[in-house]
Amino acid sequence: MKIVFLLHNVYAIGGTVRTTLNLAAALATHGGHEVEIVSMSRHRESPRFAVDPRIALVPLVDTRAGSADLRQPAYGKPSRDFPAAEKRYGQYTLLHDLRVREYLEDRCDADIVLGTRPGINVYLALWGPRRALRIAQEHLRHDAHSKKLRAQLTRHYRELDAVVTTTEADAAVYRRRMPLPGVRVAAVPNIVPPVAVPPSDGTAKVVAAAGRLTPGKRYDLLLEAFAAVAAKEPAWELRIYGGGPQEDRLRDLIAGLGLTGRARLMGAVSPIEPEFARASIVVSASDAESFGMTLVEAMRCGVPVVSTDAPLGPAEIVTDGVDGRLVPVGDARGLAEALVDLIEDGPARARMGAAALASAHRYDPEPIVERYAALFTELRASRRRRAGQRLHARATNWARRKARSVRALLPAGPGGTSHDRRRRTARPRLP
């Protein structure tokens, strides 16, 4: 089969870029599929991540300096179809609308098309070839989207075959809060490939953390917890890998907590696995995680993780007390106690590290490709039934709207129309 991914920018760095490239390579290797990645934009000559040579790249809008696309009149006009409530809206233009539509309606010969972010999924719902399976991947949690965007997605996602989240917990939220008749809502985790570094031996007196330096990652909470750890275990240090808008604030916090030389901001590093392999514990203090990629990357290196039990990913990755520890969200004391427990108990640390390495095989390419293959088979087999469900839901909604409009036109009884009665019983406005 031919499988096409629609991606925001394959030439950039980002979690969705990396996970898409991992899945695309696995589908080519283990599924034997022809795979193509269509990049909405291209801002540089070559992708920053390595791309499997079997994967075809199709850029649609070239934003490099001197590109002819920058002189197109449509490039200077805002998108009409990319949802304005999507945070990437400012990076989409009318030229993107035109190019995506032309590709999907006239050039796309795929059997399966997967969108990889909400706005692109809207494009897929509008113009994706009806002969193909059309699947929306959601790399962010349902609740990470604004109410306005969720309303737009509900309308468009009803045209698709499936919505795929990265966790079972998030899939349950979509089923409960976004009614999508005839659309399969499924969970398939990201692929996290095995790494080519020896696993940690668990002896380095290093705790590591990684991710964007943003408020939701709660590095302030982590530093508060590590201040308590440092008071009991002065030989241990904390290394935080990543960059972001809170860097200056965190440097000031490190100094204010007296952690200079004990807690270090290491900057962004890729790949991160060699750094994790030099640590003995990896920690995450996040308020929320759509998946928890760094947790699996740490486990791949044989490192136990200590994580807040953030919605929605960590509890599906970490088994508390077996391959890591889970503590309540926002609990600096609980985080510190869990770290100290592992620091003081070398045998438990080694045992959990070995369990983490074994547990991480759940995210090998082969089982994830098998789950997608089962989903594709199910979607093809259920096409007619799901179309009937969709048609029934539309008919039911139409009948309800018709009934409401008819009731509104019925002659009023002794009390007048329902509108009149509401007006008479309405609470008077205060002056």
C-alpha positions as CSV (number, residue, x, y, z in Angstrom):
1,M,0.0,0.0,0.0
2,K,1.0,3.6,-0.4
3,I,0.9,5.6,2.8
4,V,1.1,9.4,2.9
5,F,1.8,11.6,5.9
6,L,0.9,15.3,5.9
7,L,3.4,17.1,8.2
8,H,3.8,20.7,9.1
9,N,7.5,20.9,8.3
10,V,9.7,17.9,7.9
11,Y,12.8,20.2,7.7
12,A,12.3,21.4,11.3
13,I,13.1,20.0,14.7
14,G,10.2,18.8,16.8
15,G,8.7,15.8,18.5
16,T,6.0,15.3,15.8
17,V,8.7,15.4,13.1
18,R,10.8,12.8,14.9
19,T,7.9,10.4,15.7
20,T,6.5,10.7,12.1
21,L,9.9,9.9,10.6
22,N,10.2,6.9,13.0
23,L,6.8,5.6,12.0
24,A,7.3,6.2,8.3
25,A,10.6,4.3,8.4
26,A,9.0,1.4,10.3
27,L,6.1,1.2,7.9
28,A,8.6,0.9,5.0
29,T,10.8,-1.5,6.8
30,H,8.4,-3.8,8.6
31,G,5.2,-3.3,6.6
32,G,6.7,-3.2,3.1
33,H,4.7,-0.1,2.3
34,E,5.5,2.8,-0.1
35,V,5.7,5.9,2.1
36,E,5.6,9.6,1.3
37,I,5.8,12.6,3.6
38,V,4.2,15.8,2.3
39,S,5.6,18.8,4.1
40,M,3.4,21.9,4.2
41,S,6.4,24.1,4.3
42,R,10.2,24.0,3.6
43,H,12.5,26.5,5.2
44,R,15.9,24.9,4.6
45,E,17.6,22.7,2.1
46,S,17.8,19.4,4.0
47,P,15.9,18.0,7.0
48,R,17.6,18.2,10.4
49,F,16.7,14.7,11.2
50,A,17.9,11.7,9.2
51,V,15.3,10.5,6.7
52,D,15.1,6.9,5.5
53,P,16.1,7.0,1.8
54,R,13.0,4.9,0.9
55,I,10.7,7.8,2.1
56,A,9.8,10.3,-0.6
57,L,9.6,14.0,0.6
58,V,7.2,16.3,-1.1
59,P,7.4,20.0,0.0
60,L,4.5,22.2,-1.0
61,V,5.4,25.8,-0.1
62,D,9.1,26.9,-0.2
63,T,9.8,29.6,2.3
64,R,13.5,29.8,1.8
65,A,15.0,33.2,1.0
66,G,14.7,34.0,-2.7
67,S,12.1,31.3,-3.3
68,A,9.6,32.1,-6.1
69,D,6.8,31.1,-3.7
70,L,7.5,34.1,-1.6
71,R,6.5,36.3,-4.5
72,Q,3.2,34.6,-5.1
73,P,0.3,36.9,-4.3
74,A,-1.4,34.1,-2.4
75,Y,1.6,33.8,-0.1
76,G,0.8,37.3,1.2
77,K,-2.8,36.4,2.1
78,P,-3.9,34.6,5.2
79,S,-5.2,31.0,5.0
80,R,-9.0,30.7,4.6
81,D,-9.2,27.0,5.5
82,F,-6.6,26.3,8.2
83,P,-8.4,26.9,11.5
84,A,-7.7,30.3,13.0
85,A,-7.8,28.8,16.6
86,E,-4.8,26.5,15.8
87,K,-1.6,27.9,17.2
88,R,0.2,27.5,13.9
89,Y,-2.4,29.5,12.0
90,G,0.0,32.5,11.5
91,Q,2.4,30.2,9.5
92,Y,-0.3,29.3,6.9
93,T,-1.3,31.3,3.9
94,L,-3.7,31.1,1.1
95,L,-0.9,29.6,-1.0
96,H,-0.8,26.7,1.5
97,D,-4.5,26.2,1.1
98,L,-4.2,26.1,-2.7
99,R,-1.2,23.8,-2.8
100,V,-2.6,21.4,-0.2
101,R,-5.9,21.2,-2.0
102,E,-4.3,20.7,-5.4
103,Y,-2.1,17.9,-4.0
104,L,-4.9,16.1,-2.2
105,E,-7.5,16.4,-5.0
106,D,-5.3,16.0,-8.1
107,R,-2.0,14.3,-7.2
108,C,-2.5,12.1,-4.2
109,D,-2.8,8.4,-5.1
110,A,-2.4,7.0,-1.6
111,D,-4.3,4.2,-0.1
112,I,-4.0,5.8,3.4
113,V,-3.4,9.4,4.3
114,L,-2.5,10.5,7.8
115,G,-2.6,14.1,9.1
116,T,-0.3,14.9,12.0
117,R,-1.7,18.1,13.6
118,P,-5.2,19.6,14.0
119,G,-5.1,22.2,11.2
120,I,-3.7,19.7,8.8
121,N,-6.3,17.2,9.8
122,V,-8.9,19.8,8.8
123,Y,-7.3,20.0,5.3
124,L,-7.5,16.2,5.1
125,A,-11.2,16.3,6.0
126,L,-11.9,19.0,3.4
127,W,-10.0,17.6,0.5
128,G,-8.6,14.2,1.3
129,P,-9.3,11.6,-1.4
130,R,-12.5,9.7,-0.5
131,R,-11.1,6.4,-1.9
132,A,-8.3,6.5,0.7
133,L,-8.5,5.9,4.4
134,R,-8.2,9.3,6.1
135,I,-6.8,9.3,9.6
136,A,-6.1,12.1,12.0
137,Q,-3.2,11.7,14.4
138,E,-3.4,13.7,17.6
139,H,-0.1,14.4,19.1
140,L,-1.5,16.8,21.7
141,R,-4.1,16.0,24.4
142,H,-7.8,16.8,23.7
143,D,-7.8,19.3,26.6
144,A,-4.7,21.0,25.2
145,H,-6.9,22.4,22.4
146,S,-9.0,25.5,23.0
147,K,-12.8,25.2,23.2
148,K,-13.1,27.1,19.9
149,L,-10.7,24.7,18.2
150,R,-12.4,21.6,19.6
151,A,-15.7,22.8,18.1
152,Q,-14.1,23.2,14.7
153,L,-12.4,19.8,14.9
154,T,-15.6,18.1,15.9
155,R,-17.3,19.3,12.7
156,H,-14.4,18.3,10.5
157,Y,-13.3,15.1,12.2
158,R,-16.7,13.6,11.5
159,E,-15.6,13.3,7.8
160,L,-12.6,11.1,8.6
161,D,-12.2,7.4,9.1
162,A,-10.3,7.5,12.4
163,V,-8.7,9.6,15.0
164,V,-5.5,8.2,16.6
165,T,-4.2,9.4,19.9
166,T,-0.9,8.4,21.6
167,T,-2.6,7.1,24.9
168,E,-5.6,5.1,25.8
169,A,-6.6,7.8,28.4
170,D,-6.7,10.5,25.7
171,A,-8.7,8.3,23.4
172,A,-11.3,7.8,26.1
173,V,-11.5,11.6,26.5
174,Y,-12.1,12.0,22.8
175,R,-14.8,9.3,22.8
176,R,-16.5,10.9,25.8
177,R,-16.3,14.6,24.8
178,M,-16.1,14.7,21.0
179,P,-19.0,12.7,19.5
180,L,-17.8,11.3,16.1
181,P,-20.3,8.8,14.7
182,G,-18.7,6.4,12.2
183,V,-15.2,7.5,13.2
184,R,-12.9,5.0,14.9
185,V,-11.1,6.6,17.9
186,A,-8.0,4.5,18.7
187,A,-4.8,4.8,20.7
188,V,-1.4,3.8,19.3
189,P,1.7,5.0,21.1
190,N,4.7,6.5,19.4
191,I,7.6,4.4,18.2
192,V,10.7,4.9,20.3
193,P,13.4,2.9,18.5
194,P,16.2,1.0,20.4
195,V,19.3,3.1,20.9
196,A,22.9,2.4,19.9
197,V,24.4,3.3,23.3
198,P,25.2,1.0,26.2
199,P,22.7,1.1,29.0
200,S,23.5,3.1,32.1
201,D,25.3,1.2,34.8
202,G,23.4,3.2,37.4
203,T,26.5,4.4,39.3
204,A,26.8,8.0,38.1
205,K,25.6,10.5,40.8
206,V,23.5,12.3,38.2
207,V,19.8,12.9,37.9
208,A,18.8,14.1,34.3
209,A,15.7,15.8,32.9
210,A,15.0,16.9,29.3
211,G,12.4,18.9,27.5
212,R,11.4,22.5,26.5
213,L,12.0,25.0,29.2
214,T,8.3,26.0,29.4
215,P,5.9,26.5,32.4
216,G,4.1,23.2,31.9
217,K,7.2,21.2,32.3
218,R,7.5,22.5,35.9
219,Y,11.2,22.8,36.2
220,D,10.6,25.3,39.0
221,L,9.0,22.4,40.9
222,L,11.8,20.1,40.0
223,L,14.4,22.5,41.3
224,E,12.5,23.0,44.5
225,A,12.4,19.2,45.0
226,F,16.1,18.9,44.1
227,A,17.0,21.5,46.7
228,A,15.7,19.1,49.3
229,V,17.5,16.2,47.6
230,A,20.8,18.1,47.6
231,A,20.6,18.8,51.3
232,K,20.6,15.0,52.0
233,E,22.7,13.9,49.1
234,P,25.3,16.5,48.4
235,A,27.3,14.4,45.9
236,W,24.5,14.2,43.4
237,E,23.8,16.7,40.6
238,L,20.8,17.6,38.4
239,R,21.3,18.1,34.6
240,I,18.5,19.7,32.7
241,Y,18.7,19.4,28.9
242,G,16.6,21.7,26.7
243,G,16.1,25.3,25.7
244,G,13.1,27.6,25.9
245,P,11.6,30.8,27.2
246,Q,12.1,30.1,30.9
247,E,15.9,29.7,30.7
248,D,16.7,33.0,32.4
249,R,14.1,32.5,35.1
250,L,15.4,29.0,35.9
251,R,19.0,30.3,36.1
252,D,17.9,32.8,38.7
253,L,16.0,30.1,40.6
254,I,19.0,27.9,40.6
255,A,21.0,30.7,42.2
256,G,18.3,31.6,44.6
257,L,18.0,28.0,45.9
258,G,21.7,27.8,46.3
259,L,22.1,25.1,43.6
260,T,24.8,26.8,41.5
261,G,27.1,24.0,40.4
262,R,24.7,21.4,41.6
263,A,21.8,21.9,39.1
264,R,22.9,22.8,35.6
265,L,21.1,23.9,32.4
266,M,22.8,22.0,29.7
267,G,21.1,23.4,26.6
268,A,19.4,21.5,23.9
269,V,21.0,18.2,23.0
270,S,20.1,15.7,20.2
271,P,20.1,12.8,20.4
272,I,19.4,12.8,24.1
273,E,20.0,9.1,24.8
274,P,23.8,9.3,25.3
275,E,23.2,11.9,28.0
276,F,20.5,9.7,29.7
277,A,22.9,6.8,29.6
278,R,25.3,8.9,31.7
279,A,22.7,9.4,34.4
280,S,21.3,7.0,37.0
281,I,17.8,8.5,37.3
282,V,15.7,10.6,34.8
283,V,13.0,12.8,36.2
284,S,9.9,14.6,34.9
285,A,7.8,17.1,36.9
286,S,5.3,18.0,34.1
287,D,1.8,19.1,34.8
288,A,0.6,17.2,31.7
289,E,2.0,15.0,29.0
290,S,0.3,13.9,25.8
291,F,2.7,10.9,25.7
292,G,6.0,11.2,27.6
293,M,8.6,10.6,24.9
294,T,11.6,11.4,27.3
295,L,10.4,8.8,29.7
296,V,10.6,6.0,27.1
297,E,13.9,7.4,25.8
298,A,15.3,7.1,29.4
299,M,13.9,3.6,29.8
300,R,15.6,2.6,26.5
301,C,18.9,3.5,28.2
302,G,18.1,1.3,31.2
303,V,17.4,4.3,33.5
304,P,14.5,4.2,36.0
305,V,12.3,7.3,35.8
306,V,10.6,9.4,38.5
307,S,7.6,11.2,37.1
308,T,4.6,13.1,38.2
309,D,1.5,11.1,37.4
310,A,0.5,13.7,34.9
311,P,-2.4,13.3,32.5
312,L,-2.3,11.4,30.3
313,G,0.9,9.5,29.3
314,P,3.1,8.7,32.3
315,A,0.8,6.1,33.9
316,E,0.7,4.2,30.7
317,I,4.5,4.2,30.4
318,V,5.7,3.8,34.0
319,T,4.6,1.0,36.3
320,D,5.1,2.5,39.8
321,G,7.6,0.6,41.9
322,V,8.6,-1.7,39.0
323,D,10.4,0.4,36.3
324,G,10.1,3.8,38.0
325,R,8.1,5.9,40.4
326,L,5.0,8.0,40.0
327,V,4.2,10.9,42.3
328,P,1.2,13.3,42.4
329,V,1.3,16.3,40.1
330,G,2.6,19.4,41.8
331,D,4.0,17.5,44.8
332,A,7.6,18.8,45.3
333,R,8.0,16.9,48.5
334,G,6.8,13.6,46.9
335,L,9.2,14.1,44.0
336,A,12.1,14.7,46.4
337,E,11.3,11.7,48.5
338,A,11.0,9.4,45.4
339,L,14.4,10.7,44.2
340,V,16.1,10.2,47.6
341,D,14.6,6.7,47.9
342,L,16.2,5.7,44.5
343,I,19.5,7.5,45.3
344,E,19.9,5.7,48.6
345,D,18.9,2.2,47.3
346,G,21.4,1.2,44.7
347,P,20.0,-2.4,44.2
348,A,16.4,-1.0,43.7
349,R,17.8,1.5,41.2
350,A,19.5,-1.3,39.3
351,R,16.5,-3.5,39.4
352,M,14.2,-0.8,38.1
353,G,16.7,0.2,35.4
354,A,16.7,-3.4,34.1
355,A,12.9,-3.5,34.2
356,A,12.7,-0.2,32.4
357,L,14.9,-1.5,29.6
358,A,12.7,-4.6,29.2
359,S,9.5,-2.5,29.4
360,A,10.6,-0.1,26.7
361,H,10.4,-2.9,24.1
362,R,6.6,-2.2,24.0
363,Y,7.7,0.8,21.8
364,D,9.7,-1.2,19.3
365,P,8.8,-0.5,15.7
366,E,7.4,-4.0,15.0
367,P,4.6,-4.0,17.6
368,I,3.6,-0.5,16.7
369,V,3.5,-1.3,12.9
370,E,1.4,-4.4,13.8
371,R,-1.1,-2.2,15.6
372,Y,-1.4,0.2,12.7
373,A,-1.8,-2.7,10.3
374,A,-4.7,-4.1,12.4
375,L,-6.3,-0.6,12.4
376,F,-6.0,-0.2,8.7
377,T,-7.6,-3.7,8.2
378,E,-10.4,-2.9,10.6
379,L,-11.1,0.5,8.9
380,R,-11.3,-1.0,5.5
381,A,-13.6,-3.8,6.7
382,S,-15.9,-1.5,8.5
383,R,-16.2,1.2,5.9
384,R,-19.8,0.5,4.9
385,R,-21.0,0.1,8.5
386,R,-19.3,3.3,9.6
387,A,-20.8,5.2,6.6
388,G,-24.2,4.0,7.8
389,Q,-23.6,5.2,11.3
390,R,-22.5,8.6,10.0
391,L,-25.6,8.9,7.8
392,H,-27.9,7.8,10.6
393,A,-26.4,10.5,12.9
394,R,-26.9,13.2,10.3
395,A,-30.5,12.2,9.7
396,T,-31.2,12.2,13.4
397,N,-29.6,15.6,13.9
398,W,-31.6,16.9,10.9
399,A,-34.9,15.6,12.4
400,R,-34.1,17.2,15.7
401,R,-33.4,20.5,14.2
402,K,-36.6,20.3,12.1
403,A,-38.7,19.4,15.1
404,R,-37.3,22.4,17.0
405,S,-38.1,24.8,14.1
406,V,-41.6,23.4,13.8
407,R,-42.3,23.8,17.5
408,A,-41.1,27.4,17.4
409,L,-43.8,28.1,14.6
410,L,-46.7,26.4,16.4
411,P,-49.6,28.7,17.4
412,A,-49.3,30.0,20.9
413,G,-51.5,28.7,23.7
414,P,-53.1,30.8,26.4
415,G,-49.8,31.8,27.7
416,G,-48.5,33.0,24.4
417,T,-45.5,31.5,22.5
418,S,-42.6,29.9,24.3
419,H,-40.6,33.0,23.4
420,D,-43.3,35.3,25.0
421,R,-43.4,33.1,28.1
422,R,-39.6,33.3,28.5
423,R,-39.7,37.0,28.1
424,R,-42.4,37.4,30.8
425,T,-40.6,35.1,33.3
426,A,-37.1,36.5,32.6
427,R,-35.4,38.1,35.6
428,P,-35.5,41.9,35.2
429,R,-32.2,43.5,34.4
430,L,-30.6,45.7,37.0
431,P,-30.3,49.4,36.1
